[in-house]
Amino acid sequence: MQSHPMSPPTSSNGLDQASHDASSVRVLTVDDSASMRALLRSALASRGFDVEQCEDGQEALEWLASNEVDVIITDINMPRLDGFGLIEKLRATALHADRPILVLTTESSDEKKQRARQAGATGWIVKPFDADKLTTALRRVTH
């Protein structure tokens, strides 16, 4: 059989090139809801992101002590250490001072948004999230 030049093959999972580009982006999602973590994992992994997950801010701090990510997505209302506390603790370290941190929460009050900004959040997304908009936001803050 003769070989012919062809367009680059799509990967076996059918991801397009734009999604493939996201594969180098490692995302940590922090949410105490198992169903929300599952939704985030499904939405992000299917778009080529490398997804790590923690159940609350304290677990995230412990995990980040020995692991690296490109961007963090955190809920606000969680046990042990909430999203505000997580952001403040991360911003206090040189390693995470400039790391993009997106807040993904059911909260939508201006007061909470202002508090998140003051803590050092990069952006704010209200649940329920649109997977395409979340992907766009992740690409914007990681490039």
C-alpha positions as CSV (number, residue, x, y, z in Angstrom):
1,M,0.0,0.0,0.0
2,Q,1.3,3.4,-0.9
3,S,1.7,6.1,1.7
4,H,0.0,9.4,1.1
5,P,0.5,12.6,3.1
6,M,-2.5,13.3,5.2
7,S,-3.7,15.6,7.9
8,P,-2.5,14.8,11.4
9,P,-4.6,12.0,12.9
10,T,-6.9,12.9,15.8
11,S,-6.2,11.0,18.9
12,S,-8.1,7.8,19.7
13,N,-10.3,9.7,22.1
14,G,-11.4,12.1,19.3
15,L,-10.0,15.2,21.0
16,D,-9.2,18.0,18.5
17,Q,-5.9,19.9,18.5
18,A,-7.2,22.7,20.8
19,S,-8.1,20.2,23.4
20,H,-4.8,18.4,22.9
21,D,-3.0,21.6,23.7
22,A,-4.7,21.7,27.1
23,S,-3.1,18.3,28.0
24,S,0.0,20.1,29.3
25,V,-2.2,22.1,31.7
26,R,-2.5,20.5,35.2
27,V,-5.5,21.7,37.1
28,L,-6.2,21.1,40.8
29,T,-9.9,21.3,41.7
30,V,-10.8,21.8,45.4
31,D,-14.5,21.1,46.3
32,D,-16.1,19.2,49.2
33,S,-18.9,17.9,47.0
34,A,-18.0,14.5,45.4
35,S,-20.6,15.1,42.7
36,M,-19.0,18.5,41.8
37,R,-15.6,16.9,41.7
38,A,-16.9,14.2,39.4
39,L,-18.5,16.8,37.1
40,L,-15.3,18.9,37.0
41,R,-13.1,15.8,36.3
42,S,-15.4,14.7,33.5
43,A,-15.6,18.2,31.9
44,L,-11.9,19.0,32.2
45,A,-10.4,15.6,31.4
46,S,-12.6,15.3,28.3
47,R,-11.1,18.6,27.1
48,G,-7.6,17.4,27.6
49,F,-6.7,18.8,31.0
50,D,-4.7,16.8,33.6
51,V,-7.0,16.9,36.6
52,E,-6.0,16.5,40.3
53,Q,-8.6,16.8,43.1
54,C,-8.8,17.6,46.8
55,E,-11.8,17.7,49.1
56,D,-11.1,20.9,51.0
57,G,-8.5,23.7,51.4
58,Q,-6.5,21.8,54.0
59,E,-6.1,18.8,51.9
60,A,-5.2,21.0,48.9
61,L,-2.4,22.8,51.0
62,E,-1.0,19.4,52.1
63,W,-1.1,18.1,48.5
64,L,0.4,21.2,47.0
65,A,3.3,21.0,49.5
66,S,4.8,18.2,47.3
67,N,3.0,18.6,44.0
68,E,2.8,21.2,41.2
69,V,-0.2,22.5,39.2
70,D,-0.7,25.2,36.6
71,V,-4.0,26.5,37.9
72,I,-6.3,25.9,40.9
73,I,-10.1,25.9,40.9
74,T,-11.6,26.2,44.4
75,D,-15.0,26.3,46.0
76,I,-15.6,28.7,48.8
77,N,-17.7,26.9,51.3
78,M,-15.8,23.8,52.5
79,P,-14.9,22.2,55.9
80,R,-11.6,22.6,57.7
81,L,-10.2,25.3,55.4
82,D,-12.6,27.3,53.1
83,G,-11.7,28.8,49.7
84,F,-10.9,32.2,51.1
85,G,-8.4,30.7,53.6
86,L,-6.9,28.5,50.9
87,I,-6.3,31.5,48.6
88,E,-4.8,33.6,51.4
89,K,-2.4,30.8,52.5
90,L,-1.3,30.1,48.9
91,R,-0.8,33.8,48.1
92,A,1.4,34.1,51.2
93,T,4.0,31.7,49.7
94,A,6.4,32.6,46.9
95,L,5.6,29.4,45.1
96,H,1.9,30.2,44.7
97,A,2.0,34.0,44.7
98,D,1.3,34.2,41.0
99,R,-0.5,30.9,40.4
100,P,-3.9,31.4,38.7
101,I,-6.7,30.6,41.2
102,L,-10.3,30.5,40.0
103,V,-13.2,30.5,42.4
104,L,-16.1,28.2,41.4
105,T,-19.0,28.6,43.8
106,T,-22.7,28.9,44.2
107,E,-22.0,32.2,45.9
108,S,-22.7,35.3,43.7
109,S,-22.8,38.2,46.1
110,D,-20.6,41.2,45.4
111,E,-19.3,41.1,49.0
112,K,-18.0,37.5,48.5
113,K,-16.5,38.4,45.1
114,Q,-14.7,41.3,46.7
115,R,-13.4,39.2,49.5
116,A,-12.1,36.6,47.0
117,R,-10.4,39.4,45.0
118,Q,-8.8,40.7,48.2
119,A,-7.6,37.2,49.1
120,G,-6.0,37.0,45.7
121,A,-8.4,35.1,43.4
122,T,-7.7,35.5,39.7
123,G,-11.3,34.9,38.6
124,W,-14.8,33.9,39.7
125,I,-17.2,31.4,38.1
126,V,-20.7,30.8,39.5
127,K,-22.1,27.2,39.7
128,P,-23.6,25.5,37.8
129,F,-20.7,26.0,35.4
130,D,-20.6,25.9,31.6
131,A,-17.8,23.5,30.6
132,D,-16.9,25.5,27.5
133,K,-16.7,28.8,29.5
134,L,-14.7,27.1,32.2
135,T,-12.3,25.8,29.6
136,T,-12.0,29.3,28.0
137,A,-11.3,30.8,31.4
138,L,-8.6,28.2,32.2
139,R,-6.9,28.8,28.8
140,R,-7.0,32.5,29.4
141,V,-5.3,32.4,32.8
142,T,-2.7,29.7,31.9
143,H,-1.4,31.3,28.6
